[in-house]
Amino acid sequence: MNTKITKRMTFCAGHRLYNPQLSDEKNLEIYGPCSHPGGHGHNYILEVTVSGAIDPKTGMIINLRSMKEIISREIIAKVDHKNLNSDVDFMRGIIPTTENFAAEIWKILDRSFGGELLQKIMLRETENNCVEICR
């Protein structure tokens, strides 16, 4: 039997969608007001899903406290109340679209959880926009 469990966490971060190789006009055409030099922010929701067998000794796939500690240490502490363009090392040189941001989060958490435990992340940027990455 394969069981999944999901941990939901929230954080706030700002960014500017902008490709420095393009003109301001082209950036405005592609990213619209999200390319404004002052940037803008979001209240993100991150859902992390792991999957595996239930340990008969604990009754758990993973201890939710451990899962929260990993996500907090590896992601939340690095991005909460930060500018993704300038303050977050793992986003340097990467256009901080939700797709790119989610892909970088996946890489970090996949290494942190090890093996095949990580199954899915869902990063919600707004109530209308989210990205899912699945194994």
N, C-alpha and C positions, 0 to 999 in steps of 0.2 A: 504494500500500500504506500502510495506517495501522497504526503500531506503538505499543504502550503500554509504559511503564516505570514501576515503582512504587518509591518510597523509603519505608522504614519507620523511624520514630524513636520514642523513648520519652521520657516525662517524668512527673514526680509533681506533683500539685496537689490542693489541698483546696477544699471548697465546702460551702455549706449551701443546700439547696433550701427556699426560703421566699419567699412573696409578702407584702411588708409591708402590702399592702392587705387582707389577710385576718387573721383571729384566729389565735392560736397553735393553738387547737383545730382550725380548718379546715385550717391548714397540716399539722398532724399527720395529719388524715384523708386529705389529698391525697398528701403526700410521705412519710408514715410516719416512721420513725426518721431518715431523711435530712434532716428539718427540725429536728433537735436543735440548740439554740443553739451548741453547741461545734463543729458541723460534722464533717466526716469527709474522708478523702482517698482517692485512687486512683492507681494506677500505670497511666497511660494509654499506649496505643499509637496512633500516628498514621501512617496510610499515605496517601501522596500519589501519585496516578497522573497522568502527563502522556501526551499522545499527539501524534504527528506523523510526518512523514517522516524517515527516516534520512538524515542528511547524508552524502553520499558521501565528503567530505573527512575526516570524523572517525569515521564509522561509528556515530554517536550521534544520538539525538533531542535530548538535552540532556546536558551533562556532569554526571554524578552528584555531583561535588564542588560544582558550582554549585547544583544542586538542594538539596543538604544545607545549603549556606550560606544560601540563601533561607529555607528552613524554619526553620533555627536562629535566624536574625536576626529574622524576622517573627513567629514563633510561640514556639519553645522558650525563647528568652531572656526572653520576656515572661511565660511561664506556669509554668516549672519551679520547683518548690518555692514556689509562691505560693498565696494564697487567691483563688480566682476572684471571690468576692463583693467583696473590698476592695482587692486588690493589682493587678488586671489592668484597665488603662484601657478596653480594648475590650469588657469585660464589665460595666462599670458600669451599673447600672440594669436589667440583664438577668438573669432567673432562670437560674442556670447549670445547667440540665438538659443532658444530653448533646446533645440536639437543638439547643438554642440555641447551645451552645458550638461544635458542629460548623459551624453556619450562619455564625457569626462568623469562624471559621477559614477557611471557604470564601471569604468576601468578601475577606479580607486576601490569601490566596494567589492568588485569581483576578486581583486587581490586580497582585500581585507578579510573577506569571509572564507576564501580559499576553496579549492575543489569546485564542485558543481552546485554548491549550496544556493548561491544567488540565482534566482529565476527571473525576476522582473523588477524594474523600477518604473515608477510613474512620477513624472515631474510636472506638476500643475503650476503654470505661470499666472493664469487668471482663471476665473470660473468658466471661461469659454475656451481656453487653450491648454492642452497638455500633450506631453510626449511620453510614450511608453517604449521601453527597450526590454526585450525578452530574450532568454536563452533559446 
